[in-house]
Amino acid sequence: MVNTQTSIGGLTLKNPVLVASGTFGYGDDCNDLVDVNKLGGIVTKSLSSKPRDGNPPTRIVETPSGMLNSIGLANIGVEKFIKEKLPILQALETAIIVNIAASTIDEYCTVLSRLDEHEGIDAYEINVSCPNVKEGGLSFGTSCEMTAEITRRLRAITTKTLIIKLTPNVAHISEFAHAVADAGADAISVINTIVGMAVDVKTFKPKLSTVTGGLSGPAIKPIALAKVYEVAQAVSIPIIGIGGIMTTEDAIEFLLVGASAIQVGTANFIDPAAGVKIADGLRSFCERMNIDSVTKLIGALQSKKELSIVHSWL
């Protein structure tokens, strides 16, 4: 038997496969299509203090190797989430991680404090790629000081697992990883989307209403792997790897470079059961390779663990 459990801070997941924020709704949208209880966990769509309409269309564009999105953090707001969505999530047998987005540090604190009053939430993932309205729209996540301050403020509010989702749109992501680890984060999600754009050559106009958006999907996997590897060299807290994971082999690559868990994102738009299939694939892979625990794959590339059968497979 293979032990598929992995730990993120104080949270134990039944397997390392999560579904990424913004790609699986609030976790109650796909119950008729897939058994979500087979996932390691669900990361909800981002929540802000008040409902947000998001950006005007067009706000999703397919690319040859992924997708661009400029949703604009559209969401139902924390109060409606607590009333309508949380009771459904509380009945699920998988970890529930709520993603939080905000325009000010105080708003981050307000949303988390409100959520922390309720049972059924296992962890928080903090999206620091949001525009900071008090700093002229500069992303929180491009300032080490701001990212660390958000982490410190939120750490003081909750004892639940606190995950900071870092942007890749910085020169040295390891510096930000150090900052949030020192400020009390339990884990780090790496990476968020990469800035990109698409142009309509028939109209001479951008395809997205906001001109640029976030690129996700297979195109960013090599970048995401390198960022996870960089962060794994810098900090000892767990890493959740994200970026272009479409197959079991993709997930294994992220584990080998240091991720303790992974998130499946863009693949969910193609197949809502992608995460469950990857979780099953990880178990089957370990069985074939006589590996008794998925955790033996974590960081095997860096530490050169004696996993000769995995090395031969690579």
N, C-alpha and C positions, 0 to 999 in steps of 0.2 A: 504494500500500500504506500502511496505517495502522500506525504504531508504537504498540502498546498498552502498552509497558513503563512502569513507574513505579518509583521508588525510595523505600524506607523505611529511613532510616539507611544502613547498608552493604548492605542487602538489596535486590536487584532482583527485582521481580515481573513475570511475563509479561503480566499485566493487573492493573488496580486492584481486582479483585473477590475478596474473601475471604469465607469463611463464618464466622459469629460463634460464639464459645465457647458451649457449651451447647445449640446448635441443630443440630449435625451429628455428635454423638457424639465419638469419638476420631479421626474421619476415615476409619475403615474400615467404617462401618456402611452406607454408601449406594453402595458400589462397583457393586452390581448394578443400581442405579437411574439412575446418572448417571456420566459420565466426569469424575471429579474432577480429572484432569490438565488439564482446560480451565480450571480456576479459577486465579486468581492465587495462591491459597494457602488452607490450612486452619488455622483456629485451633481447637485441641482443647478439649474439655471441661476445666473447671478440675481441676487436680491438687493434692492436699495430700500431706503426708508419709505419712499412714496412710489406709487406706480409710475412707470416711464413708458412712453410710446415708442421711444427709439428713433432711429433715423428714417427719413422718407425712403421709399423705394426709388431705384433698384438698390437692394442692399445685400444681395447674394449673387455671386458670379462664379460659374464653373470655369476652371482653368485646365490645361492639358494634364496637370499632375496634382490636382487638388482643388481648393476653392478659396475665393476671397469673400469675406463677410464684413459688413459694416452695420450690424444690427443696432448698435447704439445702446446696448444694455437694456433693451426693452424687457420689462418684467411687471408682475402684478403687485409688487410692493410687499413689505414684510407682514403687514396685518392680514391681508388677504391670503398670503401663504400660510400663516398660522391657522387661520380659520378653515380654509378649504383644502389645502394640500397636505399639511402636516399630519392630520388624522389618518390619511391614506398611507402615508409613508411609515407611520408608527406601526402599522400592521405587517409591514414587510420584514422578511428574515434576512436582511442584508444591511451593511453599514450605510448610514445616511450622513453625507457630508454636504453641508450647505455652503454655497459659494456666496460671498458678500462683495458688493461693489458700492462705491460711494464717491461723492464729489468733495468731501472734506473729511478730516480725521474724526471730527465729532460725529459725522454721519456713520462712519464705520462702527464707532463705539455704540451709537444708538441702536443700530440694527442688531449687532451681536448681543447687546444687553437684553433686548426684547426677545430674541430667540433663546437665550440662555435661561429664560424663565420656564421653558417647556421641555418635557421629556421627549425622547425619540430622535434626538440629534446627537450623533456620535462625534462629529468633528466639524471644524469650520475651515474653508479654504478662502483665503483673502486675495481678491483680484486687485493687485496694485498697479495695473496698467490703465487705470481710470484717469481721466483728466482732473487735475486739482484746480477747482474754480478759484481758490484764493491765491493761486500762483499763475494766473493767466492761462490756465488750461494745460500747463506742463504736467506730464504723466507723473504720478507719485513714484512709479516704479523706476524712473530714470534718475532718482535722487536717493543715494544711499542713506542719507540722514532722514529723509521722509519715510522711507521704507522701514528703517529701524524704529522710528518713532511710532508708526502705526503698530508695529509688532509689540513694542513695549506697552502701549496703551491697551491693546486688546488682551495681552497676556495678563494684565492686572485684573481683567474683568472675568475671565473664564478659566476653569481648570480642565476643560475639555481639550482634545487634541487640536492644536492650532497649526495650520499649514499656510505658508505664504507662497503664492503663485507668482514666480518671477517673470519679467519680460526678457526676451532675448535681445531686445533692441538697445543694448548697452555694450560698451567696449569690453568689460571684464565682469562677467556674471558672477565669478567667484567672490569678488569684493562684496556684492550684494548678499550672497549666500552667507559669508562671514558675518555681515551686519545683522541679518535676521536671526542667525543662530545665537549670536551674542545677546540679542534682545529678547530671547526666550521662545523662539519658534520651535515647535516639535518636529516639523518636517518642512520640506520645500518641494513645490511642484515646478518642474522644468520641462518644457518651456511653454510660454503663451505664444500666440500667433506672431508672425513676422510681417512687418509693413510691406504691402505690395499694391499694385494697381493693374488695371486692364483698360485697354482703349478700343473703342469701336471705330474701325477704319472707314466705315461707311458714313458715319455721322461726324467723325472727327471729335468725338466727345468721350469722356471717361465712361466706363460701363457702370461704375458705382456712383450713386448720387453724391457721395462724400469724397469722390476722386480716389482716395486711397482707402484701403481696408486691411484686414488681417488675413494673411495667407496661412492656410493649414493644409494637411494632407501629405501624400508621399514626397512632395517636393522639399519639404522642410525636415524630413527624417535625418539626413546626414548632419544637418546643423544641430538638431535636437540631441542627437547622440553625442556630438562633440561637447555640447553645453552640459549635459548630464555628467559626462566624463570629467569635465573641468570642475564642476561643483563637487563631485565625489572625491576629488583630490584635496579639496579645500576644507570640507566640513565632515563631521562624524554623524550628524543627524540624518534620518532617512530622507531619501529622494523619491519623488513620484515622477517617472519619466513620461513625457507627452510629446507627440509630434510625428504624425504620419504612420502611426501603428495600424496596419491593416491585416496582418497575419500573425500567427503564432511565432514565426521566425523573427518578425519585427520585435515582438515583445521580449523574446529571449535576448536579442541584442541589447536592449535597454537594461535588462537585469545584469547582463555580463559587464556592462560598463559602470554599474554601481547603483541602479535604481532598485528600491525595495518593493515597488509596485509600479503599475503603469496605468495610463488612462487611454481609452479608445475614444476618439472624437469623430473626425470626418467619416470614418467607416460606418458609423451609425446611420448616416443619411443614405447609404447604399443598402445596408442590411442591419436592421435594429438588433439582430441576434449576433452581430459580429463579436461583441465582448464575451458572450457565453461560449461561442465557438473557440475563441482564443483561450479562454480558461480551460476548456476541455482539451485543447491542443497542448497546453502546458503540462497537464497531467499525463497525457499520452506520451509526450516527449520524455518526461522523466522516467516513466515506466520502461520505455524502450531503451533508455540509456542507463537503467539501473541506478537512478538517482533517487534517494528516499525522501528528499525534501527540496522544495523549490528554492528555499533560502540558500542552498549550496550554489546556486547560480549567481547569487547577488555579489557583484564585485569580483567575480572570478577572473576577469580580464586584468584588473589592476593588481590583485594580490597574487596572481599566478598560482591559484589553488591547484592541488593535485586532482584535476578533473580531466584526466587524459582522454576519457571517452568523449567528453565534450570538445576538447581541443581537436581530436581527430575528426569530429563532425564538422567543426568550423573549417 
